[in-house]
Amino acid sequence: MTDPTQGWTPVRKVRAHEQVMAQIEQRILDGELAAGDHLPNERDLSAMLGVSRPSLRESLRVFEALGIVEIRRGGEGGSVLAGEPGPAFVNLLKLQLALGQFSPHDVLDTRVALETWSCHEAARRATPEDHAALAAILDEMDDPEISAGEFNRLDAAFHVLIAEASTNALSAHLMQSLRIAINRQMIDAYARLDDWRETAKTVRAEHRRILELIRQRDSAGASDAVRDHIASFYALGGLSREAAAAPDGGARP
């Protein structure tokens, strides 16, 4: 016979603003709310939900911080579901990387997976305008007086533009988020090099090779080239995959 005193779990007290958030989340997931939709005004929505206006405001502030809701002031004010990805995901990823919540090993594997796919698809889908824009970035990187910080900024822009040329909006957003999140680590990696300008020569040549393969519509070649490019940089900077997996975390990418 089952013991009626066993198997119980404490009842969790849910705060009012969490219940509000749960209802809004469920409506979004059920398709009842979509990007660009206006939520009812604060007075009406608090009455419909049976919560105080401060509790409602608290839930909306959380959604605003997450980039889900835009709180507008003025004549056309109110709370509107965001129509485009905001900086919230980038900021969250950046802080989690800084806190070590994702290992360098994980970051490297994710970057390789995302960039090889992006190059493969860009070789199939990139337009002549995309090719020209990528070439223009590489021309800027050839400036002999360029600083390490500016070189890294253009490096990131090159890789993000390849992701955009894949025509997959989510892939492009993830790439941009990842590169912004690891920007500090990349600058630190250049700073650890004995002569970053010598390494930059290799990086430039590999970028030109990647672009040429994309222009030739060589998907497999472009994918392999960017994989080798990432591995080459990590090796030059002493940032091997093995170092990333070391107990002390190795050098951060």
N, C-alpha and C positions, 0 to 999 in steps of 0.2 A: 504494500500500500504506500502511495506517495505521501511523504511528510509535508503537510500543509504549511509548515514553518520555513521550508527551504525554497530557494529560487527567486525570492523577492529582491527587487532592486529599489534603492531610494528614489522617490519621486523628485524630479528636477524642477526647481522653481524657475520658470521662464519669465524674464522681464518683459514688460509691455512692448518696448521698442524692438525686442527680438521677435515677438509675435507679429508685429507690423511688418518687419523685414521678411519673415517667412511667408506672409500672404502675398507680398509684392513679388518675391522670388517665384512662388508657385504660379502666379498669373503670367509671369514672363515665360517660364518653362512650358506652360500649357498653351502658349500662343495668344493669350488674351490681352497681353500688353506687348507692344513692339517698339522698335527704335523710332523716336520722334513723337511718341504718344505723350500727351500731357496727363499727369495725374490730377485728380480733383484738387481743388484748392484746399489749403490747410484746414480751414474751419470745417468744410464739408467732409473731408476725408477723416479727420479725427472723430467726427460725429458718427460716420458710417462704421468706423472700426471700434468705437467705444473706448478710445484712449484719450489721454490728455494731449494737448498740443505740444507741450515740451517733449513727451515721449515720441510723438510723430516726428518732431524736428530732429531728435537724436537719431532715429532710424534713417532719415533722409540725409543727415550729415555723413553717416557711415557709407551710404550708397554713393554720395558725392565723392568721398575719399577713394572709393573703389572704382570710380569712373563710370558708374552705372547710370547715375542721375545727374543732370545739370540743373542747378537751382538758379533761376533767372529772376532778376529784379526789374521793376518798371512796369510799363503798360502791358507788355506781353509776358509778364513774369510767371512764376510758378515752377513746378518741378517737371522736367521733361526727361524722358529716357534717352540716353546718349545715342546719337546716330553713328558715331565713329569711335574707334579705339582711342582712348586717352593715354596719358602718361602713367596711370596708376600701376599697370602691369610692369612697366619698365622700372618704376621706383621700388616696387615690391621685390622684383627679381634682383635688382642691384643690392638692396639691403640684405636679402637672404644669402647672396653670394658673399657679401662682406662679412656676414656672421658665420660663414662656413657651413651653411645649411645644405649646400651642394658642394661636393668635393671637386677639386681640379680635374680629377679623372672623369667625373660625370660631365663637367663642362666641355672637356675635350671631345668625348664621345658624341655629345649632342651637337657640338659645332660641326664635326666631321659629317655626321648624318645629314644635318640640315644643308650644309654647303654643297655636298656632293649631289644631293637631289636638286638643289637650286641650279647648279651649273648644268646638270643633265637636261633640265627642262628649259633653261635659258638658251641652250644650243638649239633647241627645237623651235622656240617661240620668240626669241628676241628680234626686234625690228632693226632696220638700219639706223633709226634714231637712237635706239638703245646702244648699238655698237659705237656710234659717234660719242654718246655721252660717257660711256666707259673709257673710250680713248682719251677724251678730254681730261678725265680724272687722272689718268696715267701720265698725261703730259704735265699736269701740275705737280705730280710727284717727282718729276725729273729735275725740278728746280734745285740747283746745287746748293742754294742757301737755305733750303727748307729746314725747319726745326723738327725734332723728333715728335713733338706733340702734333704739329700740323701734318706730318707724314702719316702718323697713326690715324688722324681724323679722316684723311683722304683714303687710307687703306680701308677703314670701316665703310666709307661711302661707296667704294668700289664693290665690296662684297654685298652690301645692302642693295645696290642697284642691280646686281646680278639676280638677287632674290626677287626684286620687283619685275625684272625682265622675264621671270618664269611665269608671270601673270597670275600667280597664286597670292592673293592679298594676305592670307593668314601667314603663309611662309615668309613673306616680306616683313610683316609686322614682328614676327618672332625673331627674324634675323636682326632687325633694327634694335629690338629690345635686348637681345643677347649682346650685341656689340656695344651698346651703351652701358650695359651692366658690367662688362669686363674691361671697359675703357681704362680704368685705373691700373688693372693688372697688366694690360698690354703696354702701357707707358712704363711701368716698373720693369717689365721684361726687357724693353729697349735700353733702359738705364743700366741694367746689369751687364749688357754686352760690352766687350772691350772696345769695339769700334762700331757703333750702330750704323754708320754710313756705309761701311763695307757690307753689312748684312742687308742694308736697304738696296744695294745693287742687285743682290740675289732676289730679293722680294720683287723688285721692279721687273726683272727678267721673267720671273715666274708669272707675274700678273700679265705681262705681254703674251706669254704662251697660252694662258687661260683664255684671254680675249680672242686670240687667233683661232683657237679650237671652237669657241662659241661662234665666231664668224663663219667657220667652215661647216657648221651644223654637225660637229662631231660630238655627240652627247656623251658617249663612253669616254672619249679622250678628255673632254673638259672635266668630267666627273673625276677621272683618275688624276688629272693635273692638279685640281684643287686639293684633293686628298694628300698628294705628295707635297704640295705647297705648304699646307698646314703642318704636316709632319716635319718638313725641312725647317720651318721657323722654330718649332718647339725644340728641335735638336740643336739648332744654332744657339738658342738661348739657354740650353741646358734644361729644357722643359719637356723632357721625354715623357711618354705615357707611363713608363715605369716609375719615373720620379713622382708623377702625379698620384700614383697608386701607393707610394711609400707611406709607412706609418705616420711620419711627420707631415704628410701632405705634399712634400716636395716644394718646388718653386711654383707659385701660382701662375696660371697662364695669362 
